[in-house]
Amino acid sequence: MRAFGITLFDEWTAMWNGDLPLAEKIMAPEFTLRYAQPGASEYDTIRDPQTLATKVAEFREQRPGIRFTPQGEPVIEMDDTRTGFVARPYGAVRTEPDGKQIDVSGTDILRVTAGQITEVWSVSGGPAGRSFY
């Protein structure tokens, strides 16, 4: 199950990098998002893959060129039914219009049920944060 968990996190990351059709594949029909970042309350009411894909597209339009990468070692606790948790640090890099590079780290924890993401906890320092990897 470790390989499945790593692949799922990689697909989660690819979705945030703009591969929006992945939302329908990796997200359960109904899910919960818990984002601790400042200004992220708009994610609180998103419950379906299409709405999430639309919000990710908007997020990317507001931050052209942002690139997420998995970092560090994943922690995976999953049974044979592909139910459990995947936790992994990530990095995000983008260049502001003034040329300043923003480089931050965070951690996402994915609750997985029968191979699809049913809940997400995410925390990062936002633009004022820092990178640890």
Phi and psi restraints in degrees (value plus and minus 20) as a CYANA .aco file:
   2 ARG   PHI     -79.6   -39.6
   2 ARG   PSI     -65.2   -25.2
   3 ALA   PHI     -82.2   -42.2
   3 ALA   PSI     -59.9   -19.9
   4 PHE   PHI     -82.0   -42.0
   4 PHE   PSI     -65.3   -25.3
   5 GLY   PHI     -80.7   -40.7
   5 GLY   PSI     -61.6   -21.6
   6 ILE   PHI     -84.9   -44.9
   6 ILE   PSI     -64.4   -24.4
   7 THR   PHI     -82.0   -42.0
   7 THR   PSI     -62.9   -22.9
   8 LEU   PHI     -81.6   -41.6
   8 LEU   PSI     -63.4   -23.4
   9 PHE   PHI     -85.0   -45.0
   9 PHE   PSI     -59.7   -19.7
  10 ASP   PHI     -81.0   -41.0
  10 ASP   PSI     -59.5   -19.5
  11 GLU   PHI     -89.7   -49.7
  11 GLU   PSI     -58.2   -18.2
  12 TRP   PHI     -77.4   -37.4
  12 TRP   PSI     -65.1   -25.1
  13 THR   PHI     -84.9   -44.9
  13 THR   PSI     -64.1   -24.1
  14 ALA   PHI     -80.7   -40.7
  14 ALA   PSI     -56.9   -16.9
  15 MET   PHI     -81.3   -41.3
  15 MET   PSI     -65.5   -25.5
  16 TRP   PHI     -87.7   -47.7
  16 TRP   PSI     -40.6    -0.6
  17 ASN   PHI    -108.0   -68.0
  17 ASN   PSI     -13.7    26.3
  18 GLY   PHI      94.4   134.4
  18 GLY   PSI     -24.2    15.8
  19 ASP   PHI    -103.9   -63.9
  19 ASP   PSI      51.6    91.6
  20 LEU   PHI     -84.0   -44.0
  20 LEU   PSI     -51.6   -11.6
  21 PRO   PHI     -78.9   -38.9
  21 PRO   PSI     -40.3    -0.3
  22 LEU   PHI     -81.9   -41.9
  22 LEU   PSI     -44.2    -4.2
  23 ALA   PHI     -75.9   -35.9
  23 ALA   PSI     -62.3   -22.3
  24 GLU   PHI     -86.8   -46.8
  24 GLU   PSI     -48.4    -8.4
  25 LYS   PHI    -101.6   -61.6
  25 LYS   PSI     -65.6   -25.6
  26 ILE   PHI    -115.6   -75.6
  26 ILE   PSI     -41.6    -1.6
  27 MET   PHI    -114.1   -74.1
  27 MET   PSI     119.3   159.3
  28 ALA   PHI     -84.9   -44.9
  28 ALA   PSI     139.7   179.7
  29 PRO   PHI     -76.8   -36.8
  29 PRO   PSI     -49.8    -9.8
  30 GLU   PHI    -156.5  -116.5
  30 GLU   PSI     114.2   154.2
  31 PHE   PHI    -169.8  -129.8
  31 PHE   PSI     153.7   193.7
  32 THR   PHI    -145.3  -105.3
  32 THR   PSI     116.0   156.0
  33 LEU   PHI    -132.4   -92.4
  33 LEU   PSI     116.5   156.5
  34 ARG   PHI    -150.5  -110.5
  34 ARG   PSI      76.6   116.6
  35 TYR   PHI    -126.1   -86.1
  35 TYR   PSI     103.3   143.3
  36 ALA   PHI    -111.3   -71.3
  36 ALA   PSI     -25.9    14.1
  37 GLN   PHI     -86.4   -46.4
  37 GLN   PSI     126.1   166.1
  38 PRO   PHI     -78.0   -38.0
  38 PRO   PSI     115.5   155.5
  39 GLY   PHI      60.0   100.0
  39 GLY   PSI      -9.6    30.4
  40 ALA   PHI    -118.2   -78.2
  40 ALA   PSI      -9.1    30.9
  41 SER   PHI     -82.8   -42.8
  41 SER   PSI     -40.6    -0.6
  42 GLU   PHI     -82.9   -42.9
  42 GLU   PSI     -37.2     2.8
  43 TYR   PHI    -103.4   -63.4
  43 TYR   PSI     -33.9     6.1
  44 ASP   PHI     -79.4   -39.4
  44 ASP   PSI     -50.5   -10.5
  45 THR   PHI    -120.5   -80.5
  45 THR   PSI     -20.5    19.5
  46 ILE   PHI     -95.3   -55.3
  46 ILE   PSI     107.1   147.1
  47 ARG   PHI    -151.6  -111.6
  47 ARG   PSI     -23.9    16.1
  48 ASP   PHI    -154.8  -114.8
  48 ASP   PSI     135.7   175.7
  49 PRO   PHI     -79.0   -39.0
  49 PRO   PSI     -60.5   -20.5
  50 GLN   PHI     -86.2   -46.2
  50 GLN   PSI     -61.7   -21.7
  51 THR   PHI     -85.1   -45.1
  51 THR   PSI     -59.2   -19.2
  52 LEU   PHI     -83.5   -43.5
  52 LEU   PSI     -65.2   -25.2
  53 ALA   PHI     -79.6   -39.6
  53 ALA   PSI     -60.8   -20.8
  54 THR   PHI     -83.5   -43.5
  54 THR   PSI     -63.5   -23.5
  55 LYS   PHI     -86.7   -46.7
  55 LYS   PSI     -59.7   -19.7
  56 VAL   PHI     -83.0   -43.0
  56 VAL   PSI     -61.4   -21.4
  57 ALA   PHI     -80.2   -40.2
  57 ALA   PSI     -64.1   -24.1
  58 GLU   PHI     -82.7   -42.7
  58 GLU   PSI     -64.1   -24.1
  59 PHE   PHI     -76.7   -36.7
  59 PHE   PSI     -65.2   -25.2
  60 ARG   PHI     -89.4   -49.4
  60 ARG   PSI     -55.4   -15.4
  61 GLU   PHI     -82.6   -42.6
  61 GLU   PSI     -55.2   -15.2
  62 GLN   PHI     -97.9   -57.9
  62 GLN   PSI     -35.0     5.0
  63 ARG   PHI    -155.3  -115.3
  63 ARG   PSI      47.5    87.5
  64 PRO   PHI     -75.3   -35.3
  64 PRO   PSI     116.3   156.3
  65 GLY   PHI      62.3   102.3
  65 GLY   PSI     -19.7    20.3
  66 ILE   PHI     -81.8   -41.8
  66 ILE   PSI     121.0   161.0
  67 ARG   PHI    -155.9  -115.9
  67 ARG   PSI     102.3   142.3
  68 PHE   PHI    -118.3   -78.3
  68 PHE   PSI     123.5   163.5
  69 THR   PHI    -158.6  -118.6
  69 THR   PSI     116.3   156.3
  70 PRO   PHI     -84.2   -44.2
  70 PRO   PSI     123.9   163.9
  71 GLN   PHI    -157.1  -117.1
  71 GLN   PSI     143.9   183.9
  72 GLY   PHI      42.9    82.9
  72 GLY   PSI    -189.6  -149.6
  73 GLU   PHI    -114.2   -74.2
  73 GLU   PSI     113.2   153.2
  74 PRO   PHI     -95.3   -55.3
  74 PRO   PSI     131.1   171.1
  75 VAL   PHI    -131.0   -91.0
  75 VAL   PSI     101.6   141.6
  76 ILE   PHI    -148.3  -108.3
  76 ILE   PSI     106.2   146.2
  77 GLU   PHI    -149.1  -109.1
  77 GLU   PSI      83.5   123.5
  78 MET   PHI    -169.3  -129.3
  78 MET   PSI     121.6   161.6
  79 ASP   PHI    -116.2   -76.2
  79 ASP   PSI    -196.3  -156.3
  80 ASP   PHI     -87.8   -47.8
  80 ASP   PSI     -34.5     5.5
  81 THR   PHI    -110.4   -70.4
  81 THR   PSI     -10.9    29.1
  82 ARG   PHI      40.8    80.8
  82 ARG   PSI      22.7    62.7
  83 THR   PHI    -140.5  -100.5
  83 THR   PSI     110.2   150.2
  84 GLY   PHI     138.2   178.2
  84 GLY   PSI    -162.7  -122.7
  85 PHE   PHI    -154.8  -114.8
  85 PHE   PSI     127.9   167.9
  86 VAL   PHI    -150.1  -110.1
  86 VAL   PSI     106.4   146.4
  87 ALA   PHI    -146.8  -106.8
  87 ALA   PSI     115.7   155.7
  88 ARG   PHI    -178.4  -138.4
  88 ARG   PSI     120.6   160.6
  89 PRO   PHI     -90.3   -50.3
  89 PRO   PSI     135.6   175.6
  90 TYR   PHI    -161.0  -121.0
  90 TYR   PSI     141.4   181.4
  91 GLY   PHI    -141.0  -101.0
  91 GLY   PSI     133.6   173.6
  92 ALA   PHI    -157.6  -117.6
  92 ALA   PSI     111.5   151.5
  93 VAL   PHI    -150.0  -110.0
  93 VAL   PSI     116.8   156.8
  94 ARG   PHI    -173.8  -133.8
  94 ARG   PSI     139.5   179.5
  95 THR   PHI    -129.3   -89.3
  95 THR   PSI     107.1   147.1
  96 GLU   PHI     -92.2   -52.2
  96 GLU   PSI     140.4   180.4
  97 PRO   PHI     -75.4   -35.4
  97 PRO   PSI     -48.7    -8.7
  98 ASP   PHI    -102.5   -62.5
  98 ASP   PSI     -17.2    22.8
  99 GLY   PHI      73.8   113.8
  99 GLY   PSI     -28.8    11.2
 100 LYS   PHI     -89.5   -49.5
 100 LYS   PSI     112.1   152.1
 101 GLN   PHI    -111.7   -71.7
 101 GLN   PSI     110.4   150.4
 102 ILE   PHI    -122.8   -82.8
 102 ILE   PSI     105.5   145.5
 103 ASP   PHI    -157.5  -117.5
 103 ASP   PSI      86.8   126.8
 104 VAL   PHI    -147.7  -107.7
 104 VAL   PSI     141.6   181.6
 105 SER   PHI    -137.3   -97.3
 105 SER   PSI     140.5   180.5
 106 GLY   PHI    -179.0  -139.0
 106 GLY   PSI    -196.1  -156.1
 107 THR   PHI    -158.1  -118.1
 107 THR   PSI     113.8   153.8
 108 ASP   PHI    -134.2   -94.2
 108 ASP   PSI     117.7   157.7
 109 ILE   PHI    -139.1   -99.1
 109 ILE   PSI     103.0   143.0
 110 LEU   PHI    -129.6   -89.6
 110 LEU   PSI     103.1   143.1
 111 ARG   PHI    -108.6   -68.6
 111 ARG   PSI     110.1   150.1
 112 VAL   PHI    -141.2  -101.2
 112 VAL   PSI     113.8   153.8
 113 THR   PHI    -149.1  -109.1
 113 THR   PSI     100.8   140.8
 114 ALA   PHI      31.3    71.3
 114 ALA   PSI      19.5    59.5
 115 GLY   PHI      67.0   107.0
 115 GLY   PSI     -20.6    19.4
 116 GLN   PHI    -142.7  -102.7
 116 GLN   PSI     131.7   171.7
 117 ILE   PHI     -96.1   -56.1
 117 ILE   PSI     104.4   144.4
 118 THR   PHI    -132.0   -92.0
 118 THR   PSI     -34.8     5.2
 119 GLU   PHI    -178.8  -138.8
 119 GLU   PSI     124.7   164.7
 120 VAL   PHI    -153.2  -113.2
 120 VAL   PSI     112.1   152.1
 121 TRP   PHI    -132.7   -92.7
 121 TRP   PSI     110.1   150.1
 122 SER   PHI    -157.8  -117.8
 122 SER   PSI     116.6   156.6
 123 VAL   PHI    -162.6  -122.6
 123 VAL   PSI     116.1   156.1
 124 SER   PHI    -172.0  -132.0
 124 SER   PSI     151.4   191.4
 125 GLY   PHI    -103.3   -63.3
 125 GLY   PSI     -21.5    18.5
 126 GLY   PHI      47.0    87.0
 126 GLY   PSI    -186.6  -146.6
 127 PRO   PHI     -78.3   -38.3
 127 PRO   PSI     -45.2    -5.2
 128 ALA   PHI    -109.2   -69.2
 128 ALA   PSI     -18.3    21.7
 129 GLY   PHI     -95.8   -55.8
 129 GLY   PSI    -187.6  -147.6
 130 ARG   PHI    -162.3  -122.3
 130 ARG   PSI     147.0   187.0
 131 SER   PHI    -121.1   -81.1
 131 SER   PSI     119.0   159.0
 132 PHE   PHI    -127.9   -87.9
 132 PHE   PSI     -27.9    12.1
